[in-house]
Amino acid sequence: MSDVPYKTYLPENDIPTSWYNLRADMKNKPAPLLNPATRQPCTADELGHVFCEELVQQELDNDTKFFPIPKEISDFYKMYRPSPLVRAYFLEKALGTPAHIYYKFEGNNTSGSHKLNSSIAQAYYAKKQGLKGVTTETGAGQWGTALSMACAFFGLDCKVFMVKCSYEQKPFRREVMRTYGADVTPSPSDTTDVGRRILAEHPGTTGSLGCAISEAVEYAVKHEGYRYVLGSVLNQVLLHQSIIGLEAHRAFERLGVKPDVIIGCAGGGSNLGGLIAPFMGEKLRGEKDYRIVAVEPASCPSFTRGVFAYDFCDTGRICPLAKMYTLGADFIPSANHAGGLRFHGMSTILSQLYHDKMMEAVSVEQTAVFEAAEFFARTEGTLPAPESSHAIRAAIDEALRCKREGIEENIFFGLTGTGYFDLVAYQKYNDRTMTDQIPTDDELAVPRAKLP
Ligand SMILES: *Cc1c(COP(=O)(O)O)cnc(C)c1O
């Protein structure tokens, strides 16, 4: 084995003190959010009814390169950051590849994923504005868990609308959120107008993310002192997640290593956007070159089979329009699909970069993803989240390419979380009842025809 230490921790005084806003280095800026009623760019005033003030400023700012991280947030980051950058020696050996594989592990906190990096920032700004609390939706439960931890820290009310089928199937996620003091309501519920309407129209429905978003927004708008927060897709979330890439960039500099390929899974784009931020900045400024690869599920292929167009972010069609790679707001991925990454659209920043050919995208099938997850767990020891395992699949495929071509490349991927709460999916894989469901062109044409 080489002399590179197995796990590379950054010294404490080396935690980045600012987030990096990739938009400042983009010549082609991401398209603005549009008000669905007027089709004009959303103003700070309009967004301020739904979101916290300072987060609106971050959302709309395409020019400020660095945002200093407030002390309260960096103090919280010190509880679980810097996250380890790990050289995957055992995986390399098991694959027999000449490639060097590195990963940045974001699962070392109770919520189990990178989402805490943004939830703590969003909770801080809500508190600073003097709000009582925040509302949100959660599907699989990671975002709701991360937000409840952050709200407990700052003493804010946290109201989570959890998709009803998850609420029933994932009681453990629910209990973690309740332990941190969150109020968790199965959605659709009879506590909002939109929830009551949906329940009347579809009695017995098990809910959807789109419906839970509509309920969370309605609750925030109708209750004094509440705002709505979102865990992915938005520019502000990518800004907060830049902490992942900044730490990694410094660690690689200290090691004297330059990654050749950078790989991340893509649901709404927040971990990938954060992971690649400083590297993509160098690429945009013409200083260095990297191959950057987004990995998405074949069952929800926004980049690889979607269109670049304005679309709604929610099924209820009440949120702003975003210009992004989308499958259409009515697209519902197969229920069989076990992992997260189920969003029909994509971050506007990453969409613009992909459109400008600054990055690549691949889609991978579910069983191949779980094969990679199992291989990774057995070699590297960590049980990965199904979402993260999309990136593992692509990293293994790149390492096998290096083996075939006999070349030594540095492969770097984001390991976004642990799989402890996804054991039902692992059970399906172990029982061999998991299948691959890839939408046909005809199935994709239906929601695409309904784009606004
Ligand atoms: C939410 C989540 C993702 C996907 O969300 P992005 O916004 O695309 O990063 C990936 N991995 C884990 C573990 C998650 O919880």
The ligand as a Gaussian input file, in Angstrom:
#p B3LYP/6-31G(d) Opt

LIG

0 1
 C      -31.470000      13.174000      -0.651000
 C      -30.326000      12.311000      -0.914000
 C      -29.699000      12.266000      -2.179000
 C      -30.184000      13.007000      -3.385000
 O      -30.398000      14.365000      -3.289000
 P      -29.523000      15.435000      -4.083000
 O      -30.192000      16.717000      -3.803000
 O      -29.527000      15.071000      -5.535000
 O      -28.174000      15.382000      -3.512000
 C      -28.588000      11.468000      -2.334000
 N      -28.110000      10.727000      -1.328000
 C      -28.684000      10.724000      -0.104000
 C      -28.116000       9.853000       0.968000
 C      -29.799000      11.513000       0.139000
 O      -30.362000      11.524000       1.348000

